[in-house]
Amino acid sequence: MNPRVFVIFALFGAPVCLRPAVFTAKLQENTVAAFDRYVQRFEAQNRENRHLLDTRGTELALIDLNPDGGGHGEAAPGDYIHHWSVTHRIPDTTVASVESVLSDYDHWTKIYAPDVKLAAATPTGRDAATRTYDLRMVTESSQGFLRFAFDSRYHVKFYRAGDFALVDSRSYQIRESNSGKPPYEDLLPEGNDHGILWRLNSYWRLKQIGTSVYAECQVISLSRKPLVGTRDMVKARAKESLANTLRQTADRAVAAGTPRN
């Protein structure tokens, strides 16, 4: 939901479903393998040559790229691969301003409030064309009286490809808080939890077009299959979360470039 994954995110589009204690799940090796194959196929695409969506005015273009959750046959029975894209033409800003927001980890708790509770990034490399970080993020969300929180770790990469600035965020550890409440120290064993969020990758594509920035964020995540009767709620929540992430990023980037009297 930012390279959170993003806060992306999750916030970066993390699915939410009913989570009574009885509904526990264990992440299987074949599930991880299926997700990895799906991601590898996506990352093999030449993203700088992919066409731009027609974004006009203030409208956000939101697309469910994997509506059945099967990932072209990749998902294992009982599991679900979520893949969403959101695109927006951000007016009166620059790619550098948007990138600055996405790497402003010290202020993510304000930029992406109220979902992001902690964001801390350690630089792991930098040269003329690439910056990399190791990111820890704690996110919390609620659905009625239910609360969900995750302590997640990501490898983040800022780089260039053709006319685009790209930001890739890949999760390498996600642990769920059993209570979903501060201080979020009651973390369940990784992959042996409620199955709400097992993996979360986000991919940003930015391009300067005149005085605007074409901003696209795709999020690919892995969870257990939504419970019967909850799929529409899960998708609505994912859609809302991803749209909010882009709006918050855009608002911050535009505000940063607005002259103050």
C-alpha positions, 0 to 999 in steps of 0.5 A: 500500500509507498513501497510498503508495501507499500504500506504498500501498505498494505494497507497496500491492499491487504485483504480483510476477512472475518477472523474468529480464532477457530479459522486458522490456516497454515501456509504450505510450501506448494502455496508459496511456490505458486505465488512465487511463480505468479510473481516471477511471471509478472516481473518478467514483463517489460514494464517500461513498454507496457501501455499507459492507462487513460487517466483523466481528471481526478479519477483513479483507475482501479482494476482487479487483475486476478478476479478469481484468485487462481493466478492462471492456475497457480494458486493452490486449493484453499489459497488466493492470489490478489492482484490489483492495479491503481493508476492516477495522473497526479497534477502539478508535481514531479516524479522526484516529489512522488519518489520523495514521499515513497521514501520518506519512511520517517513520516509514513505514520503521518502520511499513511495514517491511521493504518501505518503505526511504525515504519523504519528503513535501513539503507542497504545500497546506493549508486547513481541509478539505484537505492535499496532499503530493508523496511520494517512496517507495522500496520493496523486496520479494523473491520467493525469490532475486529482488528488486524495488525501485521509486523512486516519486512520488505526489500525495497528498490528504487531504480530507473527503466527507460522513461520510468521511475520504478519502486519495487517492494517485496515482502520477505517476512509477515507476522500477524498480531494475534490480538491486533492491538498495541504493542503488537508483540503477540506475533503468531508464528509466520505462516501459521496464523489466520491466513489474512496476509502471507505475502505482499509485493508492490510495484510502482511505475512513475512517469513525468508527463508535462506538469503531471505524473503518471502514477501506477501501483500494482499490488500482489498479495497472498492469503487464504481463500476468502470465507464463503460470503466474504469475497465481495467484502474482501475485494471492496476493502482491498480496492478502498485500501489501495485507492487511499494509498495512492490518494495519500501519496498524491496529496503529500507530493502535491502539497510538498510542491505548493508554494507557501505564503 
